[in-house]
């Protein structure tokens, strides 16, 4: 709980800090607050992280959560509805997890079209 408080304080000072948002999402997952964590993970995915790697980590976490819940198709639909570069990246990861490489490539192309 103290770690969550520290990360929330950090986010109060730097609301766009992907590292802090990802860290808080990780702690929330550990505490069982899955929906709050998912919201933070999506915010990281949708942010242009300029190569910091947080988008990839957040996307992988979203895909892992969906795979464990046997909800990859629902995640793919959610990503399609969001229609952001980051969401298409998540969609590509989910298709890759399903071993549907043609759809994964199409999703990654959409992500690049949105944000080269």
matplotlib code that plots the C-alpha trace (Angstrom):
import matplotlib.pyplot as plt

x = [0.0, 2.9, 4.3, 1.0, 0.9, 4.4, 3.5, 0.3, 2.3, 4.7, 1.8, 0.4, 3.6, 4.1, 0.8, 2.2, 5.0, 4.6, 7.0, 5.0, 1.7, 3.0, 4.5, 1.2, -0.7, 1.7, 1.0, -2.7, -2.6, -0.8, -3.5, -6.3, -7.5, -7.6, -9.9, -8.0, -4.8, -6.2, -7.2, -3.6, -2.2, -4.3, -3.2, 0.4, -0.3, -2.0, 0.9, 3.7, 6.6, 9.4, 11.1, 11.1, 9.6, 6.6, 4.1, 5.5, 5.4, 1.8, 0.7, 2.2, 0.5, -2.9, -2.5, -1.3, -4.4, -6.7, -5.1, -5.4, -9.0, -9.5, -10.6, -8.2, -11.0, -12.6, -9.3, -8.9, -12.4, -11.7, -8.5, -10.3, -12.9, -10.2, -8.5, -5.3, -1.8, -1.2, -4.5, -3.5, -0.2, -2.1, -4.3, -1.2, 0.2, -3.0, -3.2, 0.4, -0.5, -3.2, -0.6, -2.7, 0.2, -1.6, -3.9, -1.0, 0.8, -2.3, -2.8, 0.9, 0.5, -2.5, -0.4, 2.3, -0.2, -1.6, 1.9, 4.9]
y = [0.0, 2.4, 1.7, 2.5, 5.8, 6.7, 6.0, 7.9, 10.9, 10.6, 10.6, 13.7, 15.4, 13.8, 12.5, 11.4, 9.3, 5.9, 4.2, 5.3, 4.4, 0.9, 0.4, 1.4, -1.0, -3.8, -3.2, -3.0, -6.3, -7.9, -6.5, -7.9, -4.6, -5.8, -3.2, -0.3, -1.8, -2.4, 1.3, 2.3, -0.2, 1.1, 4.7, 3.5, 1.7, 4.8, 7.0, 7.6, 6.2, 7.1, 3.8, 3.5, 0.0, 0.7, 0.4, -3.1, -4.1, -2.8, -4.5, -7.8, -7.5, -6.8, -9.8, -12.0, -11.0, -11.7, -15.0, -16.2, -15.2, -16.9, -13.5, -12.7, -12.2, -9.7, -7.9, -7.8, -6.3, -3.7, -2.7, -2.4, -0.1, 2.1, 2.5, 4.1, 3.2, 1.6, -0.4, -1.8, -2.8, -4.7, -6.2, -7.4, -8.9, -10.7, -12.1, -13.2, -15.1, -16.8, -17.6, -15.7, -14.0, -12.5, -10.6, -9.7, -8.1, -6.2, -4.9, -3.8, -2.0, -0.1, 0.9, 2.2, 4.1, 5.8, 6.5, 6.0]
z = [0.0, 0.8, -2.7, -4.3, -2.4, -3.5, -7.2, -6.9, -5.5, -8.4, -10.8, -9.2, -10.1, -13.5, -14.8, -18.1, -16.6, -18.2, -15.8, -12.8, -14.4, -15.4, -11.9, -10.3, -12.6, -11.6, -7.9, -8.5, -10.3, -7.4, -5.1, -7.3, -8.7, -12.2, -13.8, -12.3, -13.5, -17.0, -17.2, -16.4, -18.8, -21.6, -20.8, -21.1, -24.4, -25.8, -24.9, -27.4, -25.3, -27.8, -27.4, -23.6, -23.8, -21.5, -24.3, -25.0, -21.4, -20.9, -24.1, -23.1, -19.7, -21.2, -23.5, -20.7, -18.6, -21.5, -22.3, -18.6, -18.7, -22.1, -23.4, -26.2, -28.7, -26.3, -26.0, -29.8, -30.1, -27.4, -29.2, -32.5, -30.9, -29.4, -32.8, -31.5, -32.6, -29.2, -29.4, -32.8, -31.2, -28.5, -31.2, -33.0, -29.9, -29.2, -32.7, -32.4, -29.2, -31.1, -33.8, -36.4, -38.0, -41.0, -38.7, -36.4, -39.4, -40.4, -36.9, -36.7, -40.1, -38.8, -35.7, -38.0, -40.1, -37.0, -35.6, -37.9]

ax = plt.figure().add_subplot(projection="3d")
ax.plot(x, y, z, "-o")
ax.set_aspect("equal")
plt.show()
